[in-house]
Amino acid sequence: MGFEVYDYRTTNRNLLITPEIRARLYHMKPGQVDGRHSHDLGHEIFLILEGLAEFEINGEKKVVGPGRCVLPV
């Protein structure tokens, strides 16, 4: 079995979707804002590699920086 290598800086795509989890590479440019939306497909983990990201989950807001991981519970 082989494997694929992806560069998070240039790739925006779903890598794996199962009933339990979705693995996706997604990058945003500085100042880019992603609209409010829900994530109803299994578990999700967010790893911030560069910059800052603000999350609002169930009414709680946090700003997360490089090297931090967000795990909605």
PALUMSE-791665 format. One record per atom (N, C-alpha, C): x, y negated, z negated. Coordinates in steps of 0.1 Angstrom, whole numbers, padded with zeros to 4 digits, always signed. Example, Ala and Ser with C-alpha at 12.3 -4.5 7.8 and 13.67 -1.06 7.14 Angstrom:
2
+0132+0057-0078 +0123+0045-0078 +0132+0033-0078 +0128+0022-0071 +0137+0011-0071 +0129+0000-0079 
This chain:
73
+0009+0012+0000 +0000+0000+0000 +0009-0012+0000 +0006-0022+0009 +0014-0034+0010 +0008-0045+0001 +0013-0057+0002 +0007-0068-0005 +0009-0081+0003 +0001-0091+0000 +0002-0104+0007 +0007-0114-0003 +0013-0124+0002 +0018-0135-0007 +0012-0148-0001 +0007-0156-0011 +0000-0169-0007 +0007-0180-0014 +0007-0192-0008 +0012-0204-0013 +0000-0213-0018 -0001-0215-0031 -0012-0222-0037 -0013-0237-0032 -0001-0242-0027 -0001-0256-0022 -0007-0258-0009 -0009-0247-0001 -0014-0249+0012 -0026-0239+0015 -0030-0231+0005 -0041-0222+0008 -0053-0225-0001 -0064-0226+0006 -0078-0227-0001 -0086-0216+0004 -0087-0205-0003 -0095-0194+0001 -0098-0184-0010 -0108-0177-0008 -0111-0166-0018 -0101-0154-0014 -0095-0149-0025 -0085-0138-0023 -0092-0125-0026 -0101-0124-0035 -0108-0112-0040 -0121-0116-0046 -0132-0109-0042 -0145-0110-0048 -0150-0097-0052 -0153-0095-0065 -0160-0083-0069 -0172-0087-0078 -0180-0078-0082 -0191-0082-0091 -0186-0088-0104 -0174-0085-0108 -0169-0090-0121 -0161-0103-0121 -0154-0105-0109 -0144-0116-0109 -0143-0121-0094 -0139-0134-0093 -0135-0140-0081 -0121-0146-0082 -0112-0142-0074 -0099-0147-0074 -0098-0156-0062 -0095-0169-0065 -0094-0179-0054 -0083-0189-0056 -0076-0192-0045 -0066-0203-0046 -0074-0216-0041 -0072-0226-0049 -0079-0239-0046 -0070-0250-0050 -0067-0259-0041 -0059-0271-0045 -0066-0283-0042 -0064-0294-0050 -0070-0307-0048 -0059-0317-0047 -0062-0327-0039 -0052-0338-0037 -0054-0348-0049 -0044-0356-0053 -0045-0365-0064 -0057-0374-0062 -0065-0376-0072 -0077-0384-0071 -0089-0378-0065 -0088-0366-0060 -0099-0359-0054 -0108-0354-0065 -0121-0355-0063 -0131-0351-0073 -0140-0341-0067 -0141-0330-0074 -0150-0319-0069 -0164-0321-0076 -0174-0320-0068 -0188-0323-0074 -0192-0312-0084 -0201-0316-0093 -0206-0307-0103 -0213-0295-0096 -0209-0283-0101 -0215-0271-0096 -0214-0260-0106 -0220-0249-0104 -0220-0238-0113 -0211-0226-0107 -0207-0218-0116 -0199-0206-0112 -0206-0194-0118 -0214-0187-0110 -0222-0177-0115 -0217-0163-0111 -0205-0162-0106 -0200-0150-0100 -0189-0144-0110 -0194-0137-0120 -0184-0130-0129 -0176-0140-0137 -0164-0135-0141 -0155-0142-0150 -0146-0151-0141 -0142-0163-0146 -0133-0171-0139 -0122-0176-0148 -0110-0178-0144 -0099-0183-0151 -0093-0194-0142 -0090-0205-0148 -0085-0216-0141 -0071-0219-0147 -0061-0219-0138 -0047-0222-0142 -0042-0235-0135 -0038-0245-0142 -0034-0257-0137 -0019-0257-0134 -0015-0258-0122 -0001-0257-0118 +0006-0271-0118 -0001-0281-0113 +0004-0295-0112 -0007-0305-0115 -0004-0316-0120 -0013-0327-0122 -0022-0325-0134 -0033-0332-0134 -0043-0330-0145 -0057-0327-0139 -0064-0319-0146 -0078-0316-0142 -0087-0318-0154 -0099-0324-0152 -0109-0325-0162 -0120-0315-0160 -0123-0308-0170 -0133-0298-0170 -0145-0302-0179 -0157-0299-0175 -0168-0300-0184 -0176-0287-0183 -0176-0280-0194 -0182-0267-0195 -0192-0267-0207 -0204-0265-0204 -0215-0264-0214 -0214-0277-0223 -0212-0289-0216 -0213-0302-0223 -0200-0305-0230 -0190-0297-0230 -0177-0300-0236 -0167-0304-0225 -0160-0315-0227 -0150-0320-0217 -0136-0319-0223 -0127-0315-0214 -0113-0314-0217 -0105-0317-0205 -0094-0324-0207 -0084-0327-0197 -0072-0317-0199 -0069-0310-0188 -0059-0299-0189 -0048-0302-0179 -0035-0300-0183 -0024-0303-0175 -0016-0291-0171 -0005-0293-0165 +0003-0281-0159 +0007-0271-0170 +0006-0259-0166 +0009-0248-0175 -0002-0243-0184 -0013-0250-0183 -0025-0247-0191 -0035-0239-0184 -0042-0230-0191 -0052-0221-0185 -0065-0224-0192 -0076-0224-0184 -0089-0226-0189 -0097-0213-0187 -0103-0208-0198 -0111-0196-0198 -0124-0199-0204 -0135-0201-0195 -0148-0204-0201 -0153-0192-0208 -0158-0195-0220 -0164-0184-0229 -0178-0186-0232 
